Amino acid sequence: MAPTPCACPSCTCAVSPGEAVVRNNLAYCCEACASGHPNHEPCHGASSAACGCPCGS
């Protein structure tokens, strides 16, 4: 299956169904996005700035 956009409103990542973090039947690219960035965690954790998403900030 083709990657789908992450369900986090400000995320620009796409996630493949087999790798998604699923919450409430929505696919997220990482745990930070799935939890709604409660502590402003960056997308994919602090060690991965490669995606360049503005979410979490």
KAJO-V594868 format. One record per backbone hydrogen bond with DSSP energy under -0.5 kcal/mol. CO is the residue of the C=O (numbers start at 1). NH is the residue of the N-H. E is the energy in kcal/mol with one decimal. If there is no record, write none. Layout:
CO_NH_E ; CO_NH_E
//
This chain:
4_15_-3.3 ; 8_11_-1.6 ; 10_54_-0.5 ; 13_6_-2.4 ; 15_4_-2.7 ; 16_19_-2.0 ; 16_20_-0.9 ; 20_22_-0.7 ; 21_23_-0.5 ; 21_28_-2.1 ; 23_26_-2.0 ; 26_23_-2.1 ; 26_28_-0.5 ; 27_7_-2.1 ; 28_21_-2.6 ; 30_34_-2.1 ; 31_35_-2.1 ; 32_37_-2.3 ; 33_36_-1.0 ; 37_40_-1.9 ; 42_45_-1.9 ; 45_48_-1.4 ; 47_49_-0.6 ; 49_52_-0.6 ; 54_57_-1.4 ; 55_43_-0.8
//
